[in-house]
Amino acid sequence: VPCRAEAQPERGEAPEVSLEGAEGMEESAERVRRDLSYMDEPPSEAEVEAVLALSQRVRAKRLWTHPMLAPGPDYYLTLMRFCRARNCDIDLAEGMLTATLEWRAAQGADTILDTWEYPEREEVLQYYPHIHHKVDKKGRPVFYVHVGKLDPEKMLTVTTEQRLQRNHLWEWERLLKHKFPACSLEYGRRVHSSFAIFDLDDAGLGLFTQTRHLLQRVSKLDQDYYPEYLGRMYLINCPWIFRSVWAIIKPWLGERTQSKITLLGTDYKEELLKHIDSDKLPSVYGGTCTCGLTGGCFAEPAEGPWHPVHSN
């Protein structure tokens, strides 16, 4: 029987936002700065001006009728993401934003949490281990991927590339609409980005060759339609051969994304503990967390503020 993808109670449901008064919404540089003061990297004056300019175009075209741009606490943050992704070029930012709205409509992104069925999820996780587990010191959800255990051949015997990408979209929407709000509620601050750890232990050149095209498509989707959500990423247990692989991957990524990624070998524990408390970092990576009550740190459903039963 098909099951709802990871169907379970959620904390941190995204609040509904009224469109009433959108056209008459007062805007100013002071308001943009105030509304974005919580950001890890607060906006520069040039970015504030770019956000205001993009907002004028959004209002002129009544684009706030789209759920993603509804007036509310994330309105200026959303515009900021697109402005930063296009280095404050308003024409490019508007083009990117418009393309994203069209893509979301075509993909049914605003309803996918209610419509997507993924009964093969548990089998896929055996061959593509990835999970959000607890948070870093800023309250950001931490995403783990054990790249070395990825087995693309076996994975594609239980699902398809199209369904993988579809579920990737589902996971994005769940992060934005459930996990970020839950983390914000738990830690008393606006959480708007994530922390990622990719473990490359046992990842050889052959694995990259097998997954190159899929990785490139997923990377493009993330950057085109979900810009500026990455707070920081560490690639750990990087084998020496990965340096040449990284030279191929880097051009797929924007400069801002590249600046947030750090490559480490096996001596990564001290660096990770600068950002993640020991009791929240899995013991396999140098922390003290074992999530004993839930079957281990990488068992579903993973512990975190977004899950109704969790420990901190």
Sequence and secondary structure as in RCSB ss.txt:
>XXXX:A:sequence
VPCRAEAQPERGEAPEVSLEGAEGMEESAERVRRDLSYMDEPPSEAEVEAVLALSQRVRAKRLWTHPMLAPGPDY
YLTLMRFCRARNCDIDLAEGMLTATLEWRAAQGADTILDTWEYPEREEVLQYYPHIHHKVDKKGRPVFYVHVGKL
DPEKMLTVTTEQRLQRNHLWEWERLLKHKFPACSLEYGRRVHSSFAIFDLDDAGLGLFTQTRHLLQRVSKLDQDY
YPEYLGRMYLINCPWIFRSVWAIIKPWLGERTQSKITLLGTDYKEELLKHIDSDKLPSVYGGTCTCGLTGGCFAE
PAEGPWHPVHSN
>XXXX:A:secstr
   BTT    SS       TTSTT    HHHHHHHTTTSSS   HHHHHHHHHHHHHHHHTTGGGSGGG SSTTH
HHHHHHHHHHTTT HHHHHHHHHHHHHHHHHHTTTTHHHH B TTHHHHHHHS EEEEEE TTS EEEEEEGGG 
 HHHHHHHS HHHHHHHHHHHHHHIIIIIHHHHHHHHTS    EEEEEE TT  HHHHHHHHHHHHHHHHHHHHH
STT EEEEEEES  TTHHHHHHHHGGGS HHHHHTEEE  S  HHHHHTTS GGGSBGGGTSSB  GGGTSTTSS
S  STTSSS   
